[in-house]
Amino acid sequence: MNKTDQQAAAQALPLNQILSGDCVEVMNSLPADSVDIIFADPPYNLQLKGDLHRPDNSKVDAVDDAWDQFSSFAAYDKFSRAWLKAARRILKPNGAIWVIGSYHNIFRVGVALQDAGFWILNDVIWRKSNPMPNFRGKRFTNAHETMIWAGKSDTSKYTFNYEALKELNEGIQMRSDWVLPICNGGERIKNEAGEKAHPTQKPESLLHRVLIASTKQGDVVLDPFFGSGTTGAVAKKLGRNFIGIEREAKYRKVAEKRINDVRKYDSDSLKITAAKRSEPRVPFGNLVERGMLRPGEELYSLNGRHRAKVRADGTLVAHDARGSIHQVGAALEGAPSCNGWTYWSYKRDGKKVPIDMLRQQIRAEMQA
């Protein structure tokens, strides 16, 4: 599909709506290659054998709804392959999918994902900081769920906002184990009877991280198992478009009210730290051409051990080393590589200033 066709497909999408019906049928009615990302929280197929009780003999409010019940593993596998096939058709070539599940279903879904042609990028462990205890005491407390993040194919140029996630994690690279609380307290949506509106409502913190990680403003996020609408609520806050599919009327009602009450963050607040590789390329020679640095001017290594002179063609010379800012820095340090932008500084008014400040000044002008 060319760019014009993709734009036409996007215009035909029922953006920011909750669609009623079977998820496979609804997805099959949508244009191909039209959705940027899918977040799916399919039925877990818990296979519960009777009621669960706490030590005080009170009943645990477990997932025992009809939508989570399948007659066999084969029936569940057939269901998984059907919705994944429909999901892959509507994903853009550079689209991606997130699927979350428990030990009951995630391994079977993982096989179906790969068989459908998706390319697994990561499995992410959501470690619950406040998990439900194991009341029977016969197994480990089930304190995590697994998310699979996959591209539409092995050639998909998927979105990954690495720098934004790093900032979200106090300057440290984001790991694949996320410690976040389960949905409880004021965040838990209640129905008119004051009961949990949906048994598997996900916390907004989880969707916030997923969408910050793998989407851009204006992207279309589809959730085929919309439930109480967490995906839509977070998408709206973050300036993303959503499409929800939910066959249960009671859940659609809850989700619609919830999303109507959500306010989108202001546009300045929605900006995230861009990946360095996506910023405009600025050759070091541009700084010399524009007179920001002069031929013959000395640069100083930030560790204070070395200096080099700028030449008119944008190269450096230091002792026997000649070449780019990166090559000369690596030669002086005896290192296989060096990022010259962060290695070198120049002096102004007796103070050392990183040359990267000049690069950022040019980038700001280019993006203005």
C-alpha positions as CSV (number, residue, x, y, z in Angstrom):
1,M,0.0,0.0,0.0
2,N,1.5,3.4,-1.0
3,K,1.4,6.6,1.1
4,T,-1.8,7.9,-0.6
5,D,-3.6,4.6,0.1
6,Q,-2.5,4.6,3.7
7,Q,-3.7,8.1,4.2
8,A,-7.1,7.2,2.7
9,A,-7.3,4.1,4.9
10,A,-6.6,6.2,8.0
11,Q,-9.4,8.6,7.1
12,A,-11.8,5.7,6.8
13,L,-10.9,4.4,10.3
14,P,-13.5,4.8,13.2
15,L,-11.0,6.8,15.3
16,N,-11.6,7.2,19.1
17,Q,-14.6,4.9,19.1
18,I,-15.5,1.7,20.8
19,L,-16.9,-0.8,18.3
20,S,-19.3,-3.5,19.2
21,G,-18.9,-7.1,18.1
22,D,-16.6,-10.0,17.7
23,C,-13.0,-8.8,17.5
24,V,-12.1,-10.9,14.4
25,E,-15.2,-9.8,12.4
26,V,-14.6,-6.1,13.4
27,M,-10.9,-6.2,12.5
28,N,-11.7,-7.9,9.2
29,S,-14.0,-4.9,8.4
30,L,-11.2,-2.4,8.8
31,P,-8.8,-1.3,6.0
32,A,-5.6,-3.3,5.7
33,D,-2.3,-1.7,6.8
34,S,-4.1,1.1,8.7
35,V,-3.1,0.7,12.4
36,D,0.2,1.7,13.9
37,I,0.1,-0.5,17.0
38,I,-2.1,-3.1,18.7
39,F,-2.3,-3.7,22.4
40,A,-4.1,-7.0,23.2
41,D,-5.2,-8.4,26.5
42,P,-6.9,-11.6,25.3
43,P,-8.8,-14.0,27.6
44,Y,-6.5,-15.9,29.9
45,N,-8.3,-19.3,29.6
46,L,-7.7,-19.8,33.3
47,Q,-9.3,-23.3,33.5
48,L,-10.5,-22.7,37.0
49,K,-11.6,-25.9,38.8
50,G,-14.2,-24.6,41.3
51,D,-14.2,-21.6,43.5
52,L,-11.1,-20.1,45.2
53,H,-11.3,-19.2,48.9
54,R,-9.2,-17.1,51.3
55,P,-8.1,-18.5,54.7
56,D,-11.1,-16.9,56.4
57,N,-13.3,-18.9,53.9
58,S,-14.4,-15.8,52.0
59,K,-14.6,-16.3,48.2
60,V,-12.0,-14.8,45.9
61,D,-13.4,-12.7,43.1
62,A,-11.6,-14.6,40.3
63,V,-12.1,-14.5,36.6
64,D,-14.9,-16.9,35.9
65,D,-16.8,-15.1,33.1
66,A,-18.0,-16.9,30.0
67,W,-15.6,-14.9,27.8
68,D,-12.6,-16.5,29.5
69,Q,-13.9,-20.1,29.1
70,F,-12.8,-22.4,26.3
71,S,-13.7,-26.1,25.8
72,S,-10.1,-27.1,25.2
73,F,-6.6,-25.9,24.5
74,A,-7.2,-26.6,20.8
75,A,-10.3,-24.3,20.9
76,Y,-8.2,-21.6,22.5
77,D,-5.4,-22.0,20.0
78,K,-7.9,-21.7,17.1
79,F,-9.3,-18.5,18.7
80,S,-5.8,-17.1,19.1
81,R,-4.7,-17.8,15.5
82,A,-7.9,-16.2,14.2
83,W,-7.6,-12.9,16.0
84,L,-3.8,-12.7,15.4
85,K,-4.4,-13.2,11.6
86,A,-6.9,-10.4,11.6
87,A,-4.7,-8.2,13.7
88,R,-1.7,-8.7,11.4
89,R,-3.7,-7.7,8.3
90,I,-4.6,-4.3,9.7
91,L,-1.2,-3.5,11.1
92,K,0.9,-1.1,9.0
93,P,4.2,-2.7,7.6
94,N,6.1,-0.9,10.3
95,G,3.5,-1.7,13.0
96,A,3.9,-3.7,16.1
97,I,1.8,-5.6,18.6
98,W,1.9,-6.0,22.4
99,V,0.1,-9.1,23.9
100,I,-0.2,-9.6,27.6
101,G,-1.0,-12.8,29.4
102,S,-0.4,-15.1,32.4
103,Y,1.3,-18.5,32.5
104,H,-2.1,-20.0,31.5
105,N,-2.0,-18.6,28.0
106,I,1.1,-16.5,27.1
107,F,3.2,-19.4,25.9
108,R,0.4,-20.7,23.6
109,V,-0.1,-17.1,22.3
110,G,3.6,-16.8,21.7
111,V,3.7,-19.8,19.4
112,A,0.7,-18.5,17.5
113,L,2.4,-15.1,17.1
114,Q,5.4,-16.6,15.5
115,D,3.4,-18.9,13.3
116,A,1.4,-15.9,12.1
117,G,4.6,-14.2,10.9
118,F,5.2,-11.7,13.7
119,W,8.8,-11.0,14.7
120,I,9.3,-11.1,18.5
121,L,11.3,-8.1,19.8
122,N,11.1,-8.5,23.5
123,D,9.3,-10.3,26.3
124,V,8.6,-7.9,29.1
125,I,7.9,-9.0,32.6
126,W,5.3,-6.9,34.5
127,R,6.3,-7.6,38.1
128,K,3.4,-6.7,40.3
129,S,4.6,-4.7,43.4
130,N,1.4,-5.7,45.2
131,P,0.3,-9.1,43.9
132,M,-2.7,-11.1,45.1
133,P,-1.5,-13.7,47.7
134,N,-1.7,-17.4,46.9
135,F,-4.3,-18.4,49.5
136,R,-4.0,-22.1,49.1
137,G,-0.3,-22.1,49.8
138,K,0.4,-24.8,47.3
139,R,2.2,-22.7,44.7
140,F,4.4,-19.6,44.4
141,T,2.5,-16.3,44.6
142,N,1.7,-15.4,41.0
143,A,3.5,-12.0,41.0
144,H,4.0,-11.2,37.4
145,E,2.5,-11.3,33.9
146,T,4.3,-11.5,30.6
147,M,4.0,-9.1,27.6
148,I,5.3,-10.0,24.2
149,W,6.3,-7.1,22.0
150,A,6.6,-8.0,18.3
151,G,6.9,-6.3,14.9
152,K,4.7,-7.2,12.0
153,S,7.7,-8.8,10.3
154,D,11.4,-9.1,10.7
155,T,11.9,-6.1,8.5
156,S,9.5,-3.7,10.3
157,K,10.9,-0.4,11.2
158,Y,9.0,-0.2,14.5
159,T,8.9,2.8,16.8
160,F,11.0,2.6,19.9
161,N,11.5,5.8,21.9
162,Y,14.7,4.7,23.7
163,E,15.7,8.1,25.0
164,A,12.2,8.8,26.4
165,L,12.2,5.6,28.3
166,K,15.7,6.3,29.6
167,E,14.4,9.6,30.9
168,L,11.4,7.9,32.4
169,N,13.8,5.7,34.3
170,E,16.0,8.5,35.8
171,G,18.6,8.3,33.0
172,I,19.1,4.6,33.1
173,Q,18.4,2.3,30.2
174,M,14.9,0.8,30.6
175,R,15.0,-2.9,31.4
176,S,12.6,-5.6,30.3
177,D,11.3,-6.2,33.9
178,W,8.8,-3.5,35.0
179,V,7.8,-3.2,38.6
180,L,4.4,-1.6,38.7
181,P,1.4,-2.0,41.0
182,I,-1.8,-3.8,40.1
183,C,-4.9,-1.7,39.6
184,N,-6.6,-1.0,42.9
185,G,-7.8,1.8,45.1
186,G,-9.2,4.8,43.3
187,E,-8.1,3.7,39.9
188,R,-10.2,0.5,40.0
189,I,-13.4,1.2,38.0
190,K,-16.6,0.2,39.7
191,N,-20.0,-0.5,38.3
192,E,-23.3,0.9,39.5
193,A,-23.4,-1.8,42.2
194,G,-20.0,-0.7,43.5
195,E,-18.3,-3.9,42.3
196,K,-15.3,-4.3,40.1
197,A,-16.4,-3.3,36.6
198,H,-13.9,-5.7,35.0
199,P,-11.9,-8.5,36.6
200,T,-8.7,-7.9,34.7
201,Q,-8.5,-4.1,34.5
202,K,-4.9,-3.1,33.8
203,P,-3.2,-0.2,35.5
204,E,-2.8,3.0,33.5
205,S,0.9,3.1,34.5
206,L,1.4,-0.1,32.4
207,L,-0.2,1.4,29.3
208,H,1.5,4.7,29.8
209,R,4.9,3.0,29.5
210,V,3.9,0.8,26.6
211,L,2.6,3.8,24.6
212,I,5.6,6.1,25.5
213,A,7.9,3.3,24.4
214,S,6.4,2.4,21.1
215,T,4.1,5.1,19.7
216,K,4.2,8.7,18.5
217,Q,1.6,11.5,18.8
218,G,-1.3,10.9,16.5
219,D,-0.6,7.2,16.1
220,V,-3.6,4.8,15.9
221,V,-3.7,2.3,18.8
222,L,-6.1,-0.6,18.4
223,D,-7.2,-2.8,21.4
224,P,-9.3,-5.8,20.3
225,F,-10.2,-6.7,23.9
226,F,-11.1,-3.2,25.1
227,G,-12.7,-4.2,28.5
228,S,-12.9,-1.2,30.8
229,G,-11.0,1.0,28.4
230,T,-7.6,1.5,29.9
231,T,-5.9,1.6,26.5
232,G,-8.3,4.3,25.3
233,A,-8.0,6.4,28.4
234,V,-4.2,6.5,28.3
235,A,-4.1,7.0,24.5
236,K,-6.4,10.0,24.8
237,K,-4.3,11.5,27.6
238,L,-1.1,11.0,25.5
239,G,-2.5,12.4,22.2
240,R,-2.8,9.1,20.5
241,N,-5.9,7.9,18.6
242,F,-7.5,4.7,19.7
243,I,-10.0,2.1,18.3
244,G,-11.5,-0.2,20.9
245,I,-13.4,-3.4,20.2
246,E,-15.6,-4.9,22.9
247,R,-18.5,-7.3,22.5
248,E,-19.8,-7.0,26.1
249,A,-22.3,-4.1,26.4
250,K,-21.6,-3.6,30.1
251,Y,-17.9,-3.1,29.5
252,R,-18.5,-0.7,26.6
253,K,-20.7,1.4,28.9
254,V,-18.1,1.6,31.6
255,A,-15.3,2.4,29.1
256,E,-17.3,5.1,27.3
257,K,-18.0,7.0,30.5
258,R,-14.4,6.6,31.7
259,I,-12.9,8.0,28.4
260,N,-15.4,10.8,28.2
261,D,-14.1,12.0,31.6
262,V,-10.5,11.9,30.5
263,R,-8.7,15.1,29.5
264,K,-5.8,15.1,27.0
265,Y,-2.6,16.5,28.3
266,D,-1.6,19.9,26.8
267,S,0.6,19.7,23.6
268,D,3.8,20.9,25.3
269,S,3.5,18.2,27.9
270,L,3.1,15.5,25.3
271,K,6.6,16.1,23.8
272,I,9.0,13.4,24.6
273,T,12.8,13.1,24.4
274,A,13.7,12.3,20.8
275,A,16.1,9.5,19.9
276,K,19.5,10.8,19.1
277,R,19.6,8.9,15.8
278,S,16.4,10.7,14.7
279,E,17.9,14.2,15.1
280,P,19.3,16.0,12.1
281,R,22.9,15.1,11.2
282,V,25.4,18.0,11.7
283,P,28.9,17.5,10.3
284,F,31.7,19.0,12.5
285,G,32.8,20.9,9.4
286,N,29.6,23.0,9.6
287,L,30.9,24.6,12.8
288,V,34.1,25.6,11.1
289,E,32.2,26.9,7.9
290,R,30.0,29.1,10.1
291,G,32.8,30.5,12.2
292,M,31.6,28.9,15.4
293,L,35.1,27.4,15.6
294,R,38.1,28.9,13.8
295,P,40.9,27.0,11.9
296,G,43.8,26.8,14.3
297,E,41.6,27.0,17.4
298,E,42.4,24.4,20.0
299,L,40.0,21.8,21.4
300,Y,40.5,20.1,24.7
301,S,39.5,16.6,25.8
302,L,37.0,16.7,28.6
303,N,39.3,14.6,30.8
304,G,42.0,17.3,30.4
305,R,44.7,15.0,29.0
306,H,44.7,16.0,25.4
307,R,44.4,18.9,22.9
308,A,44.0,19.2,19.2
309,K,43.9,21.9,16.6
310,V,41.0,22.5,14.2
311,R,41.8,22.6,10.5
312,A,40.0,24.4,7.8
313,D,38.4,21.2,6.3
314,G,36.8,20.3,9.6
315,T,39.5,17.7,10.6
316,L,41.7,17.8,13.7
317,V,45.4,17.4,14.1
318,A,47.2,16.3,17.4
319,H,50.8,15.1,17.3
320,D,50.8,12.3,14.8
321,A,47.0,11.9,14.7
322,R,44.9,13.4,12.0
323,G,41.3,12.9,11.1
324,S,37.7,13.5,12.3
325,I,36.8,14.5,15.8
326,H,36.0,10.9,16.4
327,Q,39.1,9.4,14.9
328,V,41.6,11.7,16.7
329,G,39.8,11.2,20.0
330,A,40.0,7.4,19.6
331,A,43.7,7.6,18.6
332,L,44.7,9.8,21.6
333,E,42.9,7.5,24.0
334,G,44.1,4.3,22.4
335,A,40.4,3.3,22.1
336,P,38.6,1.5,19.3
337,S,36.1,4.3,19.0
338,C,35.2,7.7,20.4
339,N,32.2,10.0,20.3
340,G,34.0,13.2,19.4
341,W,30.9,15.4,20.2
342,T,31.0,14.4,23.8
343,Y,34.9,14.1,24.0
344,W,36.0,17.5,22.9
345,S,35.4,21.0,24.3
346,Y,36.5,24.5,23.3
347,K,37.3,27.5,25.5
348,R,35.3,30.7,25.8
349,D,36.0,33.3,28.5
350,G,38.4,30.9,30.1
351,K,35.7,28.1,30.5
352,K,35.5,24.8,28.7
353,V,32.3,24.3,26.7
354,P,31.4,21.0,25.0
355,I,31.4,21.3,21.2
356,D,28.1,19.4,21.3
357,M,26.5,22.7,22.5
358,L,27.3,24.2,19.1
359,R,25.8,21.1,17.3
360,Q,22.6,21.5,19.4
361,Q,22.4,25.2,18.4
362,I,22.5,24.3,14.7
363,R,19.9,21.5,15.2
364,A,17.6,24.0,17.0
365,E,17.9,26.3,14.0
366,M,17.2,23.5,11.6
367,Q,14.0,22.4,13.5
368,A,12.7,25.9,14.1
